[in-house]
Amino acid sequence: MAWFKKEKNKITKKVKVPEGLWVKCNSCKEIIYRKEVDRNLKVCPKCNYHFRISAMERISLLTDSNTFTEIGQHLKSTDPLDFKDQIPYKERLKESEKKTNIKEAATAGHALIGNRPVMLVVLDFSFMGGSMGSVVGEKFVMAAEKASADFIPLISVVSSGGARMHEGIVSLMQMAKTSASVSRLKETGLPFISILTDPTFGGVSASFAMLGDIIIAEPKSLIGFAGPRVIEQTIKQQLPDNFQTAEFLLQHGMIDMIVNRKDLKDTVIKLLSLTTGSNKSPQSENE
C-alpha cells in the first residue's frame, strides 16, 4: 500500500509559477513569455501587435541616450470644478500619480534624435487614459513655443482617450489652445511630426494629433474621434471591417505612414534630415 501513498503525493504536488511571467496578447490572444515581449520592444512576436508603453519608455526608445531634458515638470492639475463621481477628481489624480510615478499624462522636453535637436511631447495612457486637461494642453503649448523660439522641430507621441471630462470646459478649450499653437509653429516653417499609437481618440485626435505635417501611426493602432459603437448607433449603419485602425486610415488618406516600433527612430531621423537639412546640434557637429 505504500506505493499508492507515494503516487498520490506526487500527483497533488503544485509548482508555483511566478506572477507576471506570461502576458496575453490583446490581438491574437496568444499567451507569450513576457521577457520575449520585452526583448521585442513590447511587440507581440506572433502577430506584431504593439503593446502600450509608458511615456518614459517611449522617450528612451526615440531619443539619443541621456539627452532628454524635461520642461514643465512642476505643473500639476487642479480641480476647478470640485468634480466628484464615484471618486473625487483630486483622489483620482493622486491615485494615478502614485500608480504611474508621473505627475501628469503628458511629458514634454528637449532632446536629441539622431543628434538633431527637437522638442518632444509624449502622452502616457496609464495616467487617466492619457486624457487632455489643462496641464496636458499647457505642456504641449510650452513645447510648441519653445520649438518656435529655438527654431527646432516639434514631435508628439499620442496615446489618449480624449479630453478630460473632470475639468469640463477647461479641458475642451485645450483643443483650441493646442491647435492655435500648431498654427503659430507652422508660420515659422518648422516641421511638426505627429506619431499616433493605440489608442488615439476624442479631443486629442480632433486637435493637435491630426495636425501634423507628417502623421505616423504604429501598426493596428485604433484611431478616431468617437468609438465605433457610438458611430453605429448614430448613423444606424454597420461600419466596415478594420474601421478606425491605422491600416484603414492609411488606405483612406488620413495618415501618411505606418511604422513598426523598431523602425520608428530611424524613420524619424530620416524625416528630420529631409525637413531640416543639416540642422544638427552644435555638440554633435564638434564631434
Contacts in CASP RR format, 6 or more apart in sequence:
PFRMAT RR
TARGET T0000
AUTHOR 0000-0000-0000
METHOD contacts of the structure
MODEL  1
MAWFKKEKNKITKKVKVPEGLWVKCNSCKEIIYRKEVDRNLKVCPKCNYH
FRISAMERISLLTDSNTFTEIGQHLKSTDPLDFKDQIPYKERLKESEKKT
NIKEAATAGHALIGNRPVMLVVLDFSFMGGSMGSVVGEKFVMAAEKASAD
FIPLISVVSSGGARMHEGIVSLMQMAKTSASVSRLKETGLPFISILTDPT
FGGVSASFAMLGDIIIAEPKSLIGFAGPRVIEQTIKQQLPDNFQTAEFLL
QHGMIDMIVNRKDLKDTVIKLLSLTTGSNKSPQSENE
20 34 0 8 1.000
21 33 0 8 1.000
21 34 0 8 1.000
22 31 0 8 1.000
22 32 0 8 1.000
22 33 0 8 1.000
22 34 0 8 1.000
23 31 0 8 1.000
23 32 0 8 1.000
23 33 0 8 1.000
23 34 0 8 1.000
23 37 0 8 1.000
23 51 0 8 1.000
24 30 0 8 1.000
24 31 0 8 1.000
24 32 0 8 1.000
25 31 0 8 1.000
25 32 0 8 1.000
25 44 0 8 1.000
25 46 0 8 1.000
25 47 0 8 1.000
25 49 0 8 1.000
26 49 0 8 1.000
26 51 0 8 1.000
27 44 0 8 1.000
27 47 0 8 1.000
27 49 0 8 1.000
27 220 0 8 1.000
28 44 0 8 1.000
28 46 0 8 1.000
28 47 0 8 1.000
28 49 0 8 1.000
30 44 0 8 1.000
30 46 0 8 1.000
30 47 0 8 1.000
32 44 0 8 1.000
32 45 0 8 1.000
32 46 0 8 1.000
36 45 0 8 1.000
37 43 0 8 1.000
37 44 0 8 1.000
37 45 0 8 1.000
37 51 0 8 1.000
41 61 0 8 1.000
41 261 0 8 1.000
41 262 0 8 1.000
42 50 0 8 1.000
42 51 0 8 1.000
42 53 0 8 1.000
42 57 0 8 1.000
42 261 0 8 1.000
43 49 0 8 1.000
43 50 0 8 1.000
43 51 0 8 1.000
43 260 0 8 1.000
43 261 0 8 1.000
43 262 0 8 1.000
44 50 0 8 1.000
44 51 0 8 1.000
48 219 0 8 1.000
48 220 0 8 1.000
48 260 0 8 1.000
49 219 0 8 1.000
49 220 0 8 1.000
50 197 0 8 1.000
50 198 0 8 1.000
50 218 0 8 1.000
50 219 0 8 1.000
50 220 0 8 1.000
50 221 0 8 1.000
50 260 0 8 1.000
50 261 0 8 1.000
52 125 0 8 1.000
52 126 0 8 1.000
52 159 0 8 1.000
52 197 0 8 1.000
52 198 0 8 1.000
53 61 0 8 1.000
54 100 0 8 1.000
54 124 0 8 1.000
54 126 0 8 1.000
55 102 0 8 1.000
55 106 0 8 1.000
55 107 0 8 1.000
55 122 0 8 1.000
55 123 0 8 1.000
55 124 0 8 1.000
55 157 0 8 1.000
56 102 0 8 1.000
56 107 0 8 1.000
58 122 0 8 1.000
58 157 0 8 1.000
59 68 0 8 1.000
59 107 0 8 1.000
59 111 0 8 1.000
59 120 0 8 1.000
59 122 0 8 1.000
61 261 0 8 1.000
61 264 0 8 1.000
61 265 0 8 1.000
62 111 0 8 1.000
62 113 0 8 1.000
62 120 0 8 1.000
62 155 0 8 1.000
62 157 0 8 1.000
62 264 0 8 1.000
62 265 0 8 1.000
62 268 0 8 1.000
63 111 0 8 1.000
63 112 0 8 1.000
63 113 0 8 1.000
63 120 0 8 1.000
64 111 0 8 1.000
64 112 0 8 1.000
64 113 0 8 1.000
64 114 0 8 1.000
64 115 0 8 1.000
67 111 0 8 1.000
67 112 0 8 1.000
68 109 0 8 1.000
68 110 0 8 1.000
68 111 0 8 1.000
68 120 0 8 1.000
69 109 0 8 1.000
69 110 0 8 1.000
69 111 0 8 1.000
70 107 0 8 1.000
70 108 0 8 1.000
70 109 0 8 1.000
71 108 0 8 1.000
71 109 0 8 1.000
71 110 0 8 1.000
71 139 0 8 1.000
71 142 0 8 1.000
71 143 0 8 1.000
71 146 0 8 1.000
72 108 0 8 1.000
72 139 0 8 1.000
72 142 0 8 1.000
73 103 0 8 1.000
75 103 0 8 1.000
75 104 0 8 1.000
75 135 0 8 1.000
75 138 0 8 1.000
75 139 0 8 1.000
76 93 0 8 1.000
76 103 0 8 1.000
76 104 0 8 1.000
76 135 0 8 1.000
77 93 0 8 1.000
77 104 0 8 1.000
77 133 0 8 1.000
77 134 0 8 1.000
77 135 0 8 1.000
77 167 0 8 1.000
78 134 0 8 1.000
79 88 0 8 1.000
79 89 0 8 1.000
79 90 0 8 1.000
79 93 0 8 1.000
79 166 0 8 1.000
80 134 0 8 1.000
80 167 0 8 1.000
80 170 0 8 1.000
81 89 0 8 1.000
81 166 0 8 1.000
81 167 0 8 1.000
81 168 0 8 1.000
81 170 0 8 1.000
82 89 0 8 1.000
83 89 0 8 1.000
83 166 0 8 1.000
83 167 0 8 1.000
83 168 0 8 1.000
87 95 0 8 1.000
89 166 0 8 1.000
89 167 0 8 1.000
92 128 0 8 1.000
92 166 0 8 1.000
93 128 0 8 1.000
96 126 0 8 1.000
96 127 0 8 1.000
96 128 0 8 1.000
97 103 0 8 1.000
97 127 0 8 1.000
99 126 0 8 1.000
99 127 0 8 1.000
100 124 0 8 1.000
100 126 0 8 1.000
100 127 0 8 1.000
102 124 0 8 1.000
102 127 0 8 1.000
104 127 0 8 1.000
104 135 0 8 1.000
104 136 0 8 1.000
104 139 0 8 1.000
105 123 0 8 1.000
105 124 0 8 1.000
105 125 0 8 1.000
105 127 0 8 1.000
105 128 0 8 1.000
105 129 0 8 1.000
105 130 0 8 1.000
105 131 0 8 1.000
105 132 0 8 1.000
105 133 0 8 1.000
105 135 0 8 1.000
105 136 0 8 1.000
105 160 0 8 1.000
106 121 0 8 1.000
106 122 0 8 1.000
106 123 0 8 1.000
106 124 0 8 1.000
106 130 0 8 1.000
106 132 0 8 1.000
106 135 0 8 1.000
106 136 0 8 1.000
106 137 0 8 1.000
106 139 0 8 1.000
106 140 0 8 1.000
107 121 0 8 1.000
107 122 0 8 1.000
107 124 0 8 1.000
107 139 0 8 1.000
108 119 0 8 1.000
108 120 0 8 1.000
108 121 0 8 1.000
108 122 0 8 1.000
108 139 0 8 1.000
108 140 0 8 1.000
108 142 0 8 1.000
108 143 0 8 1.000
109 119 0 8 1.000
109 120 0 8 1.000
109 121 0 8 1.000
109 143 0 8 1.000
109 146 0 8 1.000
110 117 0 8 1.000
110 118 0 8 1.000
110 119 0 8 1.000
110 120 0 8 1.000
110 146 0 8 1.000
110 150 0 8 1.000
111 117 0 8 1.000
111 118 0 8 1.000
111 119 0 8 1.000
111 120 0 8 1.000
112 118 0 8 1.000
112 281 0 8 1.000
112 284 0 8 1.000
113 155 0 8 1.000
113 265 0 8 1.000
113 268 0 8 1.000
113 269 0 8 1.000
113 272 0 8 1.000
114 265 0 8 1.000
114 269 0 8 1.000
114 272 0 8 1.000
114 284 0 8 1.000
115 280 0 8 1.000
115 281 0 8 1.000
115 283 0 8 1.000
115 284 0 8 1.000
116 153 0 8 1.000
116 269 0 8 1.000
116 272 0 8 1.000
116 273 0 8 1.000
116 276 0 8 1.000
116 279 0 8 1.000
116 280 0 8 1.000
116 281 0 8 1.000
117 150 0 8 1.000
117 152 0 8 1.000
117 279 0 8 1.000
117 280 0 8 1.000
117 281 0 8 1.000
118 147 0 8 1.000
118 152 0 8 1.000
118 153 0 8 1.000
118 154 0 8 1.000
118 155 0 8 1.000
118 272 0 8 1.000
119 143 0 8 1.000
119 144 0 8 1.000
119 146 0 8 1.000
119 147 0 8 1.000
119 150 0 8 1.000
119 152 0 8 1.000
119 153 0 8 1.000
119 154 0 8 1.000
119 155 0 8 1.000
120 143 0 8 1.000
120 154 0 8 1.000
120 155 0 8 1.000
120 156 0 8 1.000
120 157 0 8 1.000
121 139 0 8 1.000
121 140 0 8 1.000
121 143 0 8 1.000
121 154 0 8 1.000
121 155 0 8 1.000
121 156 0 8 1.000
121 157 0 8 1.000
122 156 0 8 1.000
122 157 0 8 1.000
123 130 0 8 1.000
123 132 0 8 1.000
123 136 0 8 1.000
123 156 0 8 1.000
123 157 0 8 1.000
123 158 0 8 1.000
123 159 0 8 1.000
123 160 0 8 1.000
123 204 0 8 1.000
124 130 0 8 1.000
124 159 0 8 1.000
125 159 0 8 1.000
125 160 0 8 1.000
125 161 0 8 1.000
125 199 0 8 1.000
128 164 0 8 1.000
129 159 0 8 1.000
129 160 0 8 1.000
129 161 0 8 1.000
130 136 0 8 1.000
130 159 0 8 1.000
130 160 0 8 1.000
130 161 0 8 1.000
130 162 0 8 1.000
130 204 0 8 1.000
131 160 0 8 1.000
131 161 0 8 1.000
131 162 0 8 1.000
131 163 0 8 1.000
131 164 0 8 1.000
131 165 0 8 1.000
131 171 0 8 1.000
132 160 0 8 1.000
132 162 0 8 1.000
132 163 0 8 1.000
132 164 0 8 1.000
132 171 0 8 1.000
132 174 0 8 1.000
132 175 0 8 1.000
132 178 0 8 1.000
132 203 0 8 1.000
132 204 0 8 1.000
132 207 0 8 1.000
133 163 0 8 1.000
133 164 0 8 1.000
133 167 0 8 1.000
133 170 0 8 1.000
133 171 0 8 1.000
133 174 0 8 1.000
134 167 0 8 1.000
134 170 0 8 1.000
134 171 0 8 1.000
134 174 0 8 1.000
136 164 0 8 1.000
136 174 0 8 1.000
137 174 0 8 1.000
137 177 0 8 1.000
137 178 0 8 1.000
140 156 0 8 1.000
140 174 0 8 1.000
140 178 0 8 1.000
140 181 0 8 1.000
140 208 0 8 1.000
141 177 0 8 1.000
141 178 0 8 1.000
141 181 0 8 1.000
143 154 0 8 1.000
143 156 0 8 1.000
144 154 0 8 1.000
144 178 0 8 1.000
144 181 0 8 1.000
144 182 0 8 1.000
144 184 0 8 1.000
144 185 0 8 1.000
144 192 0 8 1.000
145 181 0 8 1.000
145 184 0 8 1.000
147 153 0 8 1.000
147 154 0 8 1.000
147 185 0 8 1.000
147 190 0 8 1.000
148 184 0 8 1.000
148 185 0 8 1.000
148 188 0 8 1.000
148 190 0 8 1.000
151 188 0 8 1.000
151 190 0 8 1.000
152 190 0 8 1.000
152 276 0 8 1.000
152 279 0 8 1.000
153 190 0 8 1.000
153 191 0 8 1.000
153 192 0 8 1.000
153 193 0 8 1.000
153 272 0 8 1.000
153 275 0 8 1.000
153 276 0 8 1.000
154 185 0 8 1.000
154 190 0 8 1.000
154 191 0 8 1.000
154 192 0 8 1.000
154 193 0 8 1.000
155 192 0 8 1.000
155 193 0 8 1.000
155 194 0 8 1.000
155 195 0 8 1.000
155 268 0 8 1.000
156 192 0 8 1.000
156 193 0 8 1.000
156 194 0 8 1.000
156 195 0 8 1.000
156 208 0 8 1.000
156 209 0 8 1.000
157 195 0 8 1.000
157 197 0 8 1.000
158 194 0 8 1.000
158 195 0 8 1.000
158 196 0 8 1.000
158 197 0 8 1.000
158 200 0 8 1.000
158 204 0 8 1.000
158 205 0 8 1.000
158 209 0 8 1.000
159 197 0 8 1.000
159 198 0 8 1.000
159 199 0 8 1.000
159 200 0 8 1.000
160 199 0 8 1.000
160 200 0 8 1.000
160 201 0 8 1.000
160 202 0 8 1.000
160 203 0 8 1.000
160 204 0 8 1.000
160 205 0 8 1.000
160 209 0 8 1.000
161 199 0 8 1.000
161 200 0 8 1.000
161 201 0 8 1.000
161 202 0 8 1.000
161 204 0 8 1.000
162 201 0 8 1.000
162 202 0 8 1.000
162 203 0 8 1.000
162 204 0 8 1.000
162 205 0 8 1.000
163 171 0 8 1.000
163 172 0 8 1.000
163 174 0 8 1.000
163 175 0 8 1.000
163 202 0 8 1.000
163 203 0 8 1.000
163 204 0 8 1.000
164 171 0 8 1.000
165 171 0 8 1.000
172 203 0 8 1.000
174 207 0 8 1.000
175 203 0 8 1.000
175 206 0 8 1.000
175 207 0 8 1.000
176 207 0 8 1.000
178 207 0 8 1.000
178 208 0 8 1.000
179 207 0 8 1.000
179 208 0 8 1.000
179 211 0 8 1.000
181 208 0 8 1.000
182 192 0 8 1.000
182 208 0 8 1.000
182 211 0 8 1.000
182 212 0 8 1.000
185 192 0 8 1.000
186 192 0 8 1.000
186 213 0 8 1.000
191 213 0 8 1.000
191 214 0 8 1.000
191 271 0 8 1.000
191 272 0 8 1.000
191 275 0 8 1.000
191 276 0 8 1.000
192 211 0 8 1.000
192 212 0 8 1.000
192 213 0 8 1.000
192 214 0 8 1.000
193 212 0 8 1.000
193 213 0 8 1.000
193 214 0 8 1.000
193 216 0 8 1.000
193 268 0 8 1.000
193 271 0 8 1.000
193 272 0 8 1.000
194 208 0 8 1.000
194 209 0 8 1.000
194 210 0 8 1.000
194 211 0 8 1.000
194 212 0 8 1.000
194 214 0 8 1.000
194 215 0 8 1.000
194 216 0 8 1.000
195 215 0 8 1.000
195 216 0 8 1.000
195 217 0 8 1.000
195 218 0 8 1.000
195 264 0 8 1.000
195 268 0 8 1.000
196 205 0 8 1.000
196 209 0 8 1.000
196 215 0 8 1.000
196 216 0 8 1.000
196 217 0 8 1.000
196 218 0 8 1.000
196 221 0 8 1.000
196 223 0 8 1.000
196 246 0 8 1.000
196 255 0 8 1.000
197 217 0 8 1.000
197 218 0 8 1.000
197 221 0 8 1.000
198 218 0 8 1.000
198 220 0 8 1.000
198 221 0 8 1.000
198 222 0 8 1.000
199 221 0 8 1.000
199 222 0 8 1.000
199 223 0 8 1.000
200 209 0 8 1.000
200 221 0 8 1.000
200 222 0 8 1.000
200 223 0 8 1.000
200 224 0 8 1.000
201 222 0 8 1.000
201 223 0 8 1.000
201 224 0 8 1.000
201 225 0 8 1.000
201 226 0 8 1.000
201 227 0 8 1.000
202 224 0 8 1.000
202 225 0 8 1.000
202 226 0 8 1.000
203 225 0 8 1.000
205 223 0 8 1.000
205 224 0 8 1.000
205 225 0 8 1.000
206 225 0 8 1.000
210 254 0 8 1.000
213 275 0 8 1.000
214 256 0 8 1.000
214 257 0 8 1.000
214 271 0 8 1.000
214 275 0 8 1.000
215 254 0 8 1.000
215 255 0 8 1.000
215 256 0 8 1.000
216 255 0 8 1.000
216 256 0 8 1.000
216 257 0 8 1.000
216 258 0 8 1.000
216 259 0 8 1.000
216 264 0 8 1.000
216 267 0 8 1.000
216 268 0 8 1.000
217 223 0 8 1.000
217 246 0 8 1.000
217 249 0 8 1.000
217 250 0 8 1.000
217 255 0 8 1.000
217 257 0 8 1.000
217 258 0 8 1.000
217 259 0 8 1.000
218 246 0 8 1.000
218 258 0 8 1.000
218 259 0 8 1.000
218 260 0 8 1.000
218 261 0 8 1.000
218 264 0 8 1.000
219 246 0 8 1.000
219 247 0 8 1.000
219 258 0 8 1.000
219 260 0 8 1.000
220 245 0 8 1.000
220 246 0 8 1.000
220 247 0 8 1.000
221 245 0 8 1.000
221 246 0 8 1.000
222 244 0 8 1.000
222 245 0 8 1.000
223 244 0 8 1.000
223 245 0 8 1.000
223 246 0 8 1.000
223 249 0 8 1.000
223 254 0 8 1.000
223 255 0 8 1.000
224 244 0 8 1.000
226 234 0 8 1.000
227 244 0 8 1.000
228 239 0 8 1.000
228 243 0 8 1.000
228 244 0 8 1.000
231 239 0 8 1.000
232 238 0 8 1.000
232 239 0 8 1.000
240 248 0 8 1.000
242 248 0 8 1.000
246 255 0 8 1.000
246 258 0 8 1.000
247 258 0 8 1.000
249 255 0 8 1.000
250 256 0 8 1.000
250 257 0 8 1.000
250 258 0 8 1.000
257 267 0 8 1.000
259 267 0 8 1.000
END
